[in-house]
Amino acid sequence: MSTTTTDLLTAEDLEFLRRPLHGFLSVAGGAEPTQPRPVWFEATDEGTLQLFTEPDALKVRRLRRDPRASIVVAAPVGERERWVSVVGRATLEADGARDLAARLAARYWDLEDPARAEELAGMLADDHLRVVIHPQTVRRLTH
């Protein structure tokens, strides 16, 4: 096993992160210890990670006070141990959230399923923000 640290995502990281895996997002800014939440996410060609959320979510309020965030993504059970952890500054973007939600729903769900397609339509009717994490520290373990 090998653990390494860099300030950028590598090509191997991006390949891994483009799989339909859940990330566990933590944000700073609360009196309580951080409580990671599973999220859908997308790794971009620019080396950022992005997700979408409701504009009144607790994570948004916390990120407005303190933009530090981290996300950890691990290989599923049955595969060799591997994970990537990204720590960085998050920005809240008003544009692109609906397109991102549609791409991620297609990645994580079978949209041929009418119930999932209906759920996506409901999501797209709501307002969302795009959260973009700009990596400052990237740690990884590969086996």
C-alpha positions in Angstrom: 0.0 0.0 0.0 1.1 3.5 -0.8 -0.1 6.8 0.6 0.9 10.0 -1.2 0.1 13.7 -0.8 0.0 16.4 -3.5 -1.8 19.7 -4.1 -3.5 18.5 -7.4 -5.5 15.6 -8.6 -3.6 13.3 -10.8 -4.8 11.6 -14.0 -5.2 8.4 -12.0 -7.2 10.2 -9.3 -9.5 11.7 -12.0 -10.1 8.3 -13.6 -11.0 6.9 -10.2 -13.2 9.9 -9.3 -15.2 9.6 -12.5 -16.7 6.3 -11.4 -20.2 6.4 -9.9 -19.0 6.4 -6.3 -20.3 8.3 -3.4 -18.2 11.0 -1.8 -18.3 11.9 1.9 -18.4 15.6 2.2 -17.4 17.5 5.3 -17.6 21.3 5.8 -16.1 23.5 8.5 -17.9 26.2 10.4 -19.9 24.6 13.1 -19.5 24.2 16.9 -20.1 20.5 16.5 -17.5 18.2 15.0 -18.0 17.8 11.3 -20.4 15.2 10.2 -19.6 13.8 6.7 -22.6 13.3 4.4 -22.7 11.1 1.3 -23.0 13.1 -1.9 -23.0 12.7 -5.6 -20.1 14.6 -7.2 -18.2 15.2 -10.5 -14.5 15.6 -11.0 -13.8 18.2 -13.7 -11.1 18.4 -16.3 -9.8 21.5 -14.4 -9.1 19.3 -11.4 -12.0 20.6 -9.2 -14.8 18.6 -7.6 -18.4 19.8 -7.9 -21.8 18.9 -6.4 -25.2 20.5 -6.2 -27.3 21.3 -3.2 -30.3 23.3 -2.1 -29.5 27.0 -1.4 -30.8 26.8 2.2 -28.9 23.7 3.2 -26.9 23.7 6.4 -23.7 23.1 4.4 -24.3 26.2 2.4 -24.8 28.3 5.5 -21.6 26.9 6.9 -19.6 27.4 3.7 -20.7 31.0 3.6 -19.1 31.5 7.0 -16.0 29.3 6.4 -15.3 27.9 2.9 -13.1 25.0 4.0 -14.4 21.6 2.8 -13.2 18.1 2.3 -14.5 15.1 0.4 -13.3 11.4 0.7 -14.1 8.8 -1.9 -13.3 5.1 -1.4 -13.4 2.1 -3.6 -16.4 -0.2 -2.9 -16.2 -3.4 -0.9 -14.8 -6.2 -3.0 -12.1 -4.1 -4.6 -8.5 -3.5 -3.5 -8.4 -0.7 -0.9 -8.1 2.7 -2.5 -9.3 6.2 -1.5 -8.8 9.8 -2.5 -9.2 12.6 0.0 -9.5 16.2 -1.2 -9.3 19.2 1.1 -9.8 22.7 -0.2 -11.7 25.9 -0.5 -15.3 25.7 -1.7 -17.1 28.3 -3.8 -20.8 28.5 -4.2 -21.9 29.1 -7.8 -25.4 30.1 -9.0 -24.9 28.7 -12.5 -24.7 25.2 -13.8 -26.4 23.3 -10.9 -29.3 22.0 -13.0 -27.0 20.7 -15.8 -24.8 19.1 -13.1 -27.8 17.5 -11.4 -29.0 16.0 -14.7 -25.5 14.6 -15.5 -25.1 13.1 -12.1 -28.6 11.6 -12.0 -27.7 9.9 -15.3 -24.5 8.6 -13.8 -26.0 7.3 -10.5 -29.5 6.3 -11.5 -31.2 4.3 -14.2 -33.3 7.1 -15.8 -35.3 4.6 -17.8 -37.0 3.9 -14.5 -40.0 6.2 -14.5 -39.8 6.8 -10.8 -36.2 8.0 -11.1 -37.0 10.1 -14.1 -39.9 11.7 -12.2 -37.6 12.3 -9.2 -35.1 14.0 -11.4 -37.8 16.2 -13.0 -38.7 17.3 -9.5 -35.1 18.0 -8.7 -34.6 20.1 -11.8 -37.7 22.2 -11.0 -36.1 23.3 -7.8 -33.4 25.9 -7.3 -29.9 24.6 -6.5 -26.4 25.9 -6.1 -23.3 24.3 -7.4 -20.5 23.7 -4.8 -17.0 23.7 -6.3 -14.2 22.3 -4.2 -10.8 23.7 -5.3 -8.1 21.2 -4.1 -5.4 22.5 -1.8 -4.3 19.1 -0.4 -5.0 15.7 -2.1 -4.1 12.5 -0.2 -4.6 9.1 -1.7 -4.0 5.5 -0.8 -3.6 2.8 -3.5 -3.0 -0.8 -3.0 
